[in-house]
Every structure is written in structure tokens, then in C-alpha cells.
Amino acid sequence: MQFRLTERQRNIYRILGAVWAVIALIRLFISPASGIFTLFVAALFFGYYFLLTRFGLDVTEQGVTLRGWQTTTYAWNQVQSVEPTLFWFQRRVLLKFTDGTSRRPWAPMHYFSMPDPDFGAKVHGIQQWHTSYFHAQPAFGAPAPQQQQYGQPGPQQYGQPAPQQQPYSQPPYSPPPAAPQQTPGEWTQVFGAGGADPHRPQ
């Protein structure tokens, strides 16, 4: 499952790029140097619009992959928790790891200029994956499942206990076999267990 900024969210960069492009055309007639610089700023906004199509979060049975300026993959057993957080007035996802560090992926994200009405449901979906696979971690290198579009039901509700491991099977208890009892002979010894006196005449 892939989480990316939607086209509606990225449109803000396309709009800003168009505005700066118009300003650049105006400035080219006044000051070519200033116009070229403004055109460069417009190109940066357009570049961001296309670049952000690959920034975000990938979720598989093996773990999570954060895609941004760098790409980093973590196994589920390295992820301590998945929580919504507020960062510079933006609603973001906070991944806390077992080594005490934490990271925020680029998506999903909600901001007044980049709204995502499904932000809460997306966070809940990531939490479902974490709950299902934190205690059942397959080894890296196993075939990854096919990528699916967001909106399909997750494997388990977040907050429910992880599937309990079956207890080790134990064979039913059976007492050790009793030692065979010996039939005492006709003559017994005075002290201790008795038996037939081999020297007693029959």
C-alpha cells in the first residue's frame, strides 16, 4: 500500500509556480537578471509539484519504507508505534522506533492549504498494518504482496491485541509405571524386605 500526497494537495505548488512565472515575465522587461531569478523560483515550484509524486510512505508485510530525499526501510518489529502528530500546524504521521528515534513521512499529511479529508482513515490503516505484523515479522527477502490502492480494508483493527501465540503442546501427564511387587516367600527376614530363604529346607 502506498501513501502519497494527492494531486489536490500538490496543486498548491503548481499554482505558486504559475504565479511566479507571470511575475518573471513582467520582470524580464524591467530587469533581465531579476526576471531570470524569478523564473528559476517558478521552476522550483513546478519541480516540487512533480517531485512530490514519489515522496511518501510504502507499507508492506515486511515493514515500512519512507520515501523522500532519501529512501529508508524499517521492519515492523523496529516500529514501536504509529501516531498522529501536529508539526508546524500540519497533521502528520509520527513513526516511533524501538531505538528511541522517530521520523515523519511526507504523506499522509493534512494542512489548510493542502487538505486531506481522509487523513484520519489513512493513519488508522497504517496502525492496522503495524498491529498485524509487529509480532509476526517475516524475514526480509520474502516476496512482497502486490501494491494495493488505499481504501481497501486493513488486516486488523488497531488497538486490538495481536494474535496470541498458541501454547506449546504438551503430552497428557501419565504417572510413571509402578515397580512390580514381589510376592514374599514363605520365610521372611526379621529386618527389611523379605524374600524366600534359599537355605531353608523345603
N, C-alpha and C positions, 0 to 999 in steps of 0.2 A: 504494500500500500504506500502511495506517495502523497505527501502533503506539500503543496506549493502555493505561492501567492496567486490568487485568481487574477484573471485579466482585468477585472474591475478594479482590483487593488493596485495593479501595476499601471493603470491608466493615468494615475497622477503624474508619473514620470513622463509619459508621452505628452500630457498637457503642458507640463513645465518646459519640456523640450521645444514644443511648438511656440510657446510664448517667448522663450529666449531666442529662437530662430528669427522671429519677427523683429525683436529688438536688435539682433545682429544685422539684419538687412538695413535697418534705419541707421545704425551707427556706421555702417560701411561708407555711407555718403558723407558722414561728418568726420570720422576718424577711422581710417582703414585698420590701424593697429587695434583700436578698441573693438571694432567690428569683428575682427578675426578672433579676438579673445572671447567675445560674447558668443560667437558661433561655435567655438570649442566647448563652452559651457553647455550650449544646446545639444551638442553631440554627446556629451557625457550623460545627460538625462535620457536621451534616446537609447544610449548604450545600456543604461541601467534597466530600461524597460525590457529589453531582450535578455539581459544577463540574469535577471531575477527569475526567469522561467526555469532555471535549473537549481536555484537556491531553495533549500527547504529540508525536509526530513523524509527518509525512507524507512519503512517498518517491515520487517520480515520475521520469520520464526527464529532466525539466528540472532537478531538484535536490531539495533537502530543505526542508521547512517546519517550523519549530519553533513549536508552539502552547503558550502558557502565558498569563501575564498580558499578554503581547504576542505578536503573530504576526510572525515574520521568515522570509523565504525566501532561500535561498542556492543559486546554481548549483553544479553538481557540480565545475566547474573552480575553484571557490573553496574547496572542501573538500580539505585536504591529506591527512587520514587519519581513519579511524573506529576507535576503540579502546575496549575495556572499561576501566573505571577503578573505583577504590574511593573513595567520598566519604561521610564520616561513617558508616562501616560499611555503606553501601549500595553495591551493584554497579550502576553507571550506565554510560551510553554517553558517551564524550567525542569531540566533533567538533572537530578542529583545522583551522583555516583558513589559507589561504596568506598572510594578512596578519599572522600570528603570534598571533591571538586564538583562543579556544576557548570552547565552550559545552556544557552538559549538558542534553539534553532531559528532560522529565518521565518519558517512557517510551521504551523499555523500562527497567525497574528491578527489582531484586531486593533484598529486605530480610527479616529474620527475621519481622517482623510483617506484611510484605506480600510473600510469596514469589511467585516466577515461575519455575517449573521450566524454562521454555523461553527463559530469558534468553539463554543462550549461543547458541542457534539463531537468535534474533532478531538478535543482534549480527552473527552471521555473514551473515544475509540482507542487512542494511544494507551490510556490506562488499562483498557481491557486486554490489549496485547501484553502489556507488562505483567499483569496479574496471571495470565495464562501461561507465560513462558519463563517467568523468573525462576521457578522451581523445576522446570522441565526443559533445561537448556540443551538443545542439540549441539553437536560439535560443529565448528566452522568447517566448511568444505562440503557439508551436506547440500543436496540440491535445494535451491531456494524455491519457494512457491511462486506461482505466477502473480505478477503485479495485478492488483485489483483496484478499481476506482473507489474513491471514498463514498460512503453511503451504505455499503453492504454491512450487515450486522457483524459485530465483532465476535470473537470466540467465547467471551465470558464477561459478565458484568463486573466492573471494577468495584472493589470493596468486599466481594465475596471471598471466602477462604479459598486458597488454592487447593486443587485436588489432593486429598490426603493420600499418602503412600500406604499401600497395603502392608499390614504387618507381616513379618516373616512367618511362614507356615511352619508349625511345629507338629511333630507326630504326637498322637494321643499318648498320655502317660500310661505306662504299664509297669507294675511293680516287678522288681527282679524276681526270677524264679526261686522259690524256696528250696533250701538244701534238702535232699532226700533224707527222710528219717530212717534210722537204722533200728531194726527190731532187736530189742535187748535179748541177750541169750538167757539160758536157764539160770546161770550163776552170774551175779553182778559183783563188781568190786565195791568195797565199802566207800571209798572216796573217788569222786569223778564219775564220768560217764561209764557205764558198764558195758560189757560185752561178754560173750561166751568165753569161759576159761579153757584155753586149748589143752591144759594139763589135767583138767577134771575128767575122771573116767566116765564114760557114757554108761 
